[in-house]
């Protein structure tokens, strides 16, 4: 696991808290190499609720091997 993906989880939560969907999705994308289980846990955090209706989150879920 690279340092970039390690801190991406924290960045995703920070950007989500700021309401910045673009940067939240970018940080999540950097987390993809952490695996479906770990990423799936983060996607269920209430802070990431701002992405719930964003169609890009479905594509990201497929990318990491999670169901829609």
SULTA-V32879 format. One record per residue. N is the residue number from 1. SS is DSSP state (2 for helix, 1 for strand, 0 for the rest). PSI is psi in whole degrees, -180 to 180 (999 if undefined). Layout:
# SULTA-V32879
<<N & SS & PSI> <N & SS & PSI>>
This chain:
# SULTA-V32879
<<1 & 0 & 127> <2 & 0 & 161> <3 & 2 & -33> <4 & 2 & -47> <5 & 2 & -30> <6 & 2 & -43> <7 & 2 & -13> <8 & 2 & -33> <9 & 2 & -42> <10 & 2 & -40> <11 & 2 & -41> <12 & 2 & -44> <13 & 2 & -39> <14 & 2 & -49> <15 & 2 & -36> <16 & 2 & -41> <17 & 2 & -29> <18 & 0 & -5> <19 & 0 & 19> <20 & 0 & 92> <21 & 2 & -43> <22 & 2 & -51> <23 & 2 & -29> <24 & 2 & -47> <25 & 2 & -37> <26 & 2 & -43> <27 & 2 & -41> <28 & 2 & -40> <29 & 2 & -37> <30 & 2 & -19> <31 & 0 & -9> <32 & 2 & -36> <33 & 2 & -4> <34 & 2 & -17> <35 & 0 & 158> <36 & 2 & -43> <37 & 2 & -48> <38 & 2 & -43> <39 & 2 & -41> <40 & 2 & -37> <41 & 2 & -46> <42 & 2 & -37> <43 & 2 & -18> <44 & 0 & -3> <45 & 0 & 136> <46 & 2 & -27> <47 & 2 & -26> <48 & 2 & 10> <49 & 2 & -24> <50 & 2 & -16> <51 & 2 & -4> <52 & 0 & -44> <53 & 0 & 6> <54 & 0 & 124> <55 & 2 & -23> <56 & 2 & -24> <57 & 2 & -33> <58 & 2 & -43> <59 & 2 & -40> <60 & 2 & -43> <61 & 2 & -43> <62 & 2 & -41> <63 & 2 & -40> <64 & 2 & 0> <65 & 0 & 24> <66 & 0 & 151> <67 & 0 & 157> <68 & 0 & 999>>
